[in-house]
Amino acid sequence: MLMLALLFVAACSSILAEAEVVQDFKNCLEFFLDKTPPDASLTPSNPARICQFYKNIYRYATMYDTEKRIPIYSAYKCKPGKGQRYNGWMIEPQLVDLALGRSMEDERETNIAASGVAKNQATFKDYAQALNTEKGHLNPVCHQPDEDSRAATSTLTNIVPQFSKLNEDAWASYEDSVKKEAQVCKDLYVIVGAVPGDEYIADGRVNVPSHIWSAACCLREKNRRNAWGAIAKNNENIVKQYNLEKLKKELALLYGKEKIDPFNNGCK
């Protein structure tokens, strides 16, 4: 009986330890406007809240869906700088086992078994045979200030299957426009998200979003703030730019929620 009791306590302790990782973004609140993440309306049924950690620094935050194996959103501060694109793709050891640490690792160099990596996250192999689809960043390389921050965007937990033409053309143009806006902001907070769709790649492992969206809040002098948004169907090369209120209404319809507000009424 004593042994059974000890095993029960150990099991409960393990569950609690895992729950602590997914309960909040306490180590990376700096990437959210007013240090406040979106509410539960953007939380999937199988969430992993990831404070993206690379070379001993938190770089941005991601809400990840471990069942659909895509990020629901990534939140970051847009500070465009210079640096090379990372030549490879990384994975998150903490989605395999908490004991493996919080820092992302290059999938080619990790000592973690491939089967363990693939259980709760996408892998490079999942994208290998996808047609008209490529790895699309939510937090884009070009919005980051230095080479290490740019490298940190190349984790597969920041990636969704994105319509190739959209990723290379209209969405890339929109990302460039946000870079220009950042020049006139004291701080520019951005949340880029994906609406889960009905299609999958990799034999049903990785969901293909129906839409990609972006919400931005520019902090100016004298505490002035202004916001805007953009959204694109993930099978067309068209980006529609909206004011934030219009984007919120569109997202509420797409997610089937009463209300979606990326900035919790903190920016208009």
Steps between C-alpha positions, in 0.01 A plus 500: 500500500785734588662440161170573322461822697852610410439426133178702510679798657779478243250491215314801637825689545590432137161627381533816707849563369376477142200722578730777627655528154169554324321719755649839421757708313654642818856486366424683176222749575719778358391399149133578568348847510469606866645159588157347438456199266176446309225336703378140479319561170833439321598199710466159328380188679855357511715808566869545563603852595857535383738775604732465202850475650820510297859563609397584856244768405122494463425614144117493467192304610294234322167334570539155349238235425662162567214307339493693172878559520483866402536827689172682563696823538843645564540831686806722466635854486585608147855638498637449148877464478765318305625144492508183297215251479564185704584202283292232663191431711472459874271307732387547862643240743255610771214359292666159525604505866536790742827354625656563158511876555338816369734593213409413142735265314586442136304193390806370313719516812267399782557175687128457557344203322304600190191318626507707819534827312214415264248416772394857586652719230564519128830391349687592185388173342133601538549779246712306251219379271253788540369634168458876441581547866814601684621581847356840588626696801249665731773708664699588187877511467495858369335644812785398730792720616804275472629170369419296810145636522455425131624145552249450781210548257610186316343259743224279366277612788490844329413350161176416320434346159449814291387533140830548315397793282353685798811443711735622230293790366204676664575396860869585459398844371280550803787404731715762325234764560502418872878548503452853368236577764741387772727794415246750636403303813668509839395136526302286259324197647387238251300179527485282190257211504356208308140382484497117492349360181345175380800370306822333611841409363728210595224238514287702738775605737522876434200728457485745209355832624206646313621856568813685615454826689700776666415763762739788577503772766731800459599690815579863425602810696278617788364148543303518176415164345358389170425157365434325173463150367524278195362163394543263208331184383765231495423397142512844336771758436298787651547683830217716631597780739244608759471719803522295818126502569425351159770235547359405842156443348646289218698288747199445726309357203789284383580356843132465587537711813289777646802730513866502396721787617878449457583810708228474767355841417843656559540640148259642244 
